[in-house]
Amino acid sequence: MRKNFHSNLLANPKIYISLILIMRYSIMLQVVASITLIFLGTATLFAWLQYRQVTDEASIQTSNAMPI
């Protein structure tokens, strides 16, 4: 079976080329998906940093201090 498969590939180069193109397309799709996820992750991180509630540490310390 395996010998027959390889001989068919050598006899018909169109099949071999199409398999290579499918593998390249698969790898390219994985690279694009990975880069997209990285961009979405960094965009989410920066959006969270920009819109998070920032508490002023000085006001927290003065509100917890005992009045003199």
N, C-alpha and C positions, 0 to 999 in steps of 0.2 A: 504494500500500500504506500509506504513512504517513498520508495524508489519510483513508483509510478507518479506520485505527486510531484516530485522534483523533476522528473523527465517531462511532465506536462508543463511545468513552469519554464523549463529551458526551451521546449518546443513552441510555446506560445508566450512571447515576451510581453504581450499586452496584459496578461494576467499578473505577471511579475511586477510590471510598472504600476498597475492599479493597486496592488497590495502595498507597495512602497508609498504611494500617494495617500492611501488610507492611513497608514501608520504615521506619516508626517502630519496629516490633518489631525489625527488623534493627539499627537504630542503638542501641536500648535494649540489645539483647543484646551488642553490641560494648562499650558503656559498662560494663555489669555484668561482662563478662569482663575488661576492663582493670582495673577496681577490684579484682576478685578476685585478679588476678595481682600487683598492687601490694601488697595485704595479705599474700599468701603470701610475696612477696619480703621484705617488712619483718619478717614473723614469722620467716622463716629467718635473716635477719641478726641479729635479737635473740637467737634461740636459739643461734646460733653464738657471739655475744659472751658469752652467759651461761655456756656450758658449755665454752669453750675453756680450754686449759691455760695458766695464767699462771705465767711464770717470774719469780722474784724477782731483779732485777738486782743487788741488793746481795750475794746469795749467789754469783752468778756471778762478780762482781768479786773477792770475797774468796777464792774457790776458785782463781782464776787468779793471784792475787798470790803473790809469793814470800814464804815465811816469814822472819821476822827472827830 
